[in-house]
Amino acid sequence: MKITIKQFSGILVCNAILIGLAACSSSPAPWTRPDESPWSEKHAAAAQAVPTDDIIIDEPAPIMVVEPIAEPEPEPVMMSEPEPVPVAMPATPEDEVMAMDGKAFAVQVTAMNDIPSMNRYQARFGLEDLTVVKTDRNGSVIYVLLSLQPDRASANQAAADLEQKTGTKPWVRSIAGLQKIVVQ
């Protein structure tokens, strides 16, 4: 890059003017004075507006205590202790059949090899309230679905009702005969 004499003389003249102006000033430039700043007034006002971090403890408001109006106490009710009810150990369906009088009757609805199949059958026909008993038939476990009845007349009526419900003919049998094959 070539600097011509004309350019060089222009730079010199500019520098001379700046030096002359700086020398002619009666006061120093504002940025050279450490104590005086055009922002000093603004900083002072902002410092006064900022709250201090002092802890201020307000006195708690007084708590008004309202005394309840005295209600008359109700008369005490005398309760008697309930008599303890004897709790029988839960019996299995097999225990229930074995405890029955041998002169009672059972209405056998169906017999199956496993409980899940029996549960599906009961759900299909709405027979969940009937008793499922585990029996032994020639060394194999067979589950039978029963309606336990106290006498022959109620057993015959239950068999007729169950036939209507399932579409198959149930077997009315004596409890004594059933007790011989119940697995305990």
N, C-alpha and C positions, 0 to 999 in steps of 0.2 A: 504494500500500500504506500502510495506516495503522498506525502503531505506537501502541499504547495506553500509558498511563502504567504500567500493571501490567507490561507486557512490558519497558518501558524500565527500570523499577526492578529487574526480574529480571536484566537484563544487567549493570546496575551492581553488584548484589550479587555476582554470579559473578566479575566482574573484581576486585572488592575482595578476595574470598576468595583468588583466585589470587595476587594481589600479596602478601597477608599470608602465605600459605604459602611463597612463594618467599623472603620476607624472614626467616622464622622458621627456615629450614634452616641447620644449622651447617656443612654442607659444600656446595660447588657441585655442580650436577648432573653426572653422569658424562660426559655428552656435551660439557660445557664444559671439561673438563680435557684438555689436549692430551697430556700425558705418560701419563695413565692411561686405558686402554680395557679394557672387559670382554673384548675379543678379543686383547689384547696377548700373553697367555700362549699362546693357540692359534697366533698368528702366529709366535711365537718357536719353538714346538715344530715347526711345519711347516718353518721355515727351516732348522732343524737336520737334519731328515729328508731334505731334498732334497740329492742328491749334487751335488758341485761339478763344474764343467766342466773339471777338470784333466785333462791327458793322462796316461794311465797306460800305461807301456810294460812289458809283461811280458817277461821273458827267454824266448827261444824254448826249447822243450824240446830237450834234446840228441838228435841224430840218431844212431841206432845204425847203424853200418856193418857189414853182415854180408858177410864175404868168401865168395865162392862156392867150392864144393869144386872143386878142379881136376880136370877131366875130361881123359882123354888125347885129344890131337888126332887126328882120323881121318887115315888115310893119304891123301895127295893122289891124286886120280884123274887120270890122264893122258888127255886127250881129244884126238882128232885133229881138225883143221879139216875141215869137210865140203867136199867138192869143189863148186865153183860149178856150178850147173845153167844151161845156156844158156837164156835166156828168148827165146822167139820172139815176134815182134810179133803181136798178135791179128789174125787174118785175118778178113775178111768172108766170109760164106757164098759170095759170088761168087768170091772169091779161092781158096777151098777147091775149088770146082768146076773152076776154070781150072787148078789145080795137079794135078788128078787125071789118071791115065792114060786116054787116050781109049778104051781097051778095057774100062773099067769101065762099070757100068750105074747108072741112077737109076730109081726107081719114083716116078712122078708121081701123087700122090693127087688133087690138085685145083689149080685156078688161079683167082685172084681179082684184082679191080682195085685193092684197097686193103688195107693192113696190118691195120686194126681188124677187118675182116671175116675176114681170115685168122686172126687171134688168137682170135676167137670160135669159128671152125670147129675150130681145134686144141684149144681148151679143151673143146668139146662132146664130142669123141671121144677126148680124152686123148692127143693127138699132139704135145705140146709138145717132145718130143725130136727131132722131124723138122726138116729144114732148109728154110728159106724163102729162095728165090733170086729176085732181080729180073731179069726177062727183057724183051726187046723183041719185040713182035709187031705188025708193020706200023706202026711208029712209036708204038705205045702201050705203056706200062709195064704188065706183067702179073706178078704174084707167084705163083710155083708152089711147092707143098709137096712136098718130095722126101724119099725114103729112099735114101741113097747106099750102093751095094753094090759089092763088088770084082769080082763075076763074074755071069754070067747065071743060074746055079743059085740063088745066094743072093737075086738080084733076084726070081726067080719065086716063091721061098718067101716073101719079104717082101710081094710083091703079094697072095698068097693070104691071108696074115695080116691085111693091111690091108683086104682086101675083107670079111673076117669082121667086122672092127671097125667099118667105116664103112657097109657095105651097098652100096658102089659099086665098080666095077671099075677099079683103078688101071692106069696105062699104064707098061709097062716100056720104057725107051728108053736109047739109048747115051749115054754122057757126051760123046762126040765131037759128037753132034748137038745136045746141050744147050749145049755150049761155044760153038756158033755164034750162039746167041741171048742169051747172058748179058750183061747190062748191067754195065759196070765203071765 
